Amino acid sequence: MSGYISNLISTPRGQLITTAVFSGAAVATLIFGYQALEREERLSALKNSIPSINDGKHHTSKLNSFGASNENTEDKEDARNLALAQRAQAGDFDEELILEQLARNQVFLTPEGLDKLRKSFVVVVGCGGVGSHCTASLARSGVSRLRLIDFDQVTLSSLNRHSVATLADVEPREGSGEGKAELLPLDQAEFEKGSVGDLGVMPNFRVRILPVLGTMPAIFGMTAANHVILSITGYPVDYAPAKGRDKMYDGIVNYVQSTEEKLARLFAPDLIGLRSPITAGDVAFLTEELYRARSVVTGIPTRLTLIRWRRPQGINVSVIGEGTSEEQKCSTIRLRDLVCMTKDEAVRHEKQIFKVGVPLEDLYDAETIARVERKMAQAAEYEKHRW
């Protein structure tokens, strides 16, 4: 083997190959050595640029368990709030002082309910425009333990709807890189959904996403907090969902108007131009809130209307400016006079009570009459605040 190498080197071709190999190795050694030296110089310069921890120019801050800076703020108001919070967590406040602060909640929720609320543990997921107001309401209402979960950061665009964040929490001095705004094409799936503008409450109203204009996020957050508070304390909750049934209300108004005219003509056959003081808002209140959108007689929730419960003793018309060109005839009906029935029940009621004169006790059982009396008493209480 050694003889073969000696013979190869002794030839001109072998000498050329040997020279090329040693030259390449020398060049590679120089390149790698230069790169290593350059890295050492850069690393040394970087280390020298970092001031010593004992130097006054070195800015250090401790991190908390969440990885955030634990440095005390220079804001006096924030420092004062932090001190108060630490005192509250340590139990430094007298119980009477806390109960005085929550006095109105205690009256509304009862002492037992407030005690449940103070011992509760609530988790709030999302602390933006909605969650921040929800959290603030829960904390001010007496919830002692809150866990807040949020992955996002406060931005300048969200300050207008956040409950506690300020400009100092955003760091507006930190600029963003240059960008270019372009219009994106509408996704075909969104286009195939059709004209969602028909679902808006008004023209040009955003319907694909929830609007965040003004106080709307705060309203949602406080409503959620209110529901949580009532659920924890065991306060009775009976929500009446809003229903857009304006056409039905207008139809009931017309039915009441026609019924009053028919009833008035029983006393004055030539009467014309009778007006009714009942509005669509009154109909909505009586139908949805007082009678819960059900017939007071059978509980049926369809084809509802309103009608007088009792036949008036005299004519049901009040006349202003009688005998003049400004004469006005108005029905004397009140909210407490109306009950909710189905249209079939109302036709039967009108025929038997108004025209034939059958007593209520002969047409309805005692339980139905007692139920109607309770509802009419509630309507009388609400009617005090109508004007």
Secondary structure by P-SEA (a helix, b strand, c coil): caaaaaaaaacaaaaaaaaaaaaaaaaaaaaaaaaaaaaaaaaaaaaaaccccccccbbbbbbccccccccccccaaaaaaaaaaaaaaaccccaaaaaaaaaaaaaaacaaaaaaaaabbbbbccccccaaaaaaaaaaacccbbbbbbcccccccccccccccccccccccccccbbbbbbbccccccccccccccccccccccccccccccaaaaaaaaaaaaaaaaaaaccbbbbbbbbcaaaaaaaaaaaaaaaaaaaaaacccccccccccccaaaaaaaccccccccccccccccccccccccccccccccccccccccbbbbbccccccbbbbcaaaaaaaaaccccccccccccccaaaaaaaaaaaaaaaaaaaacc
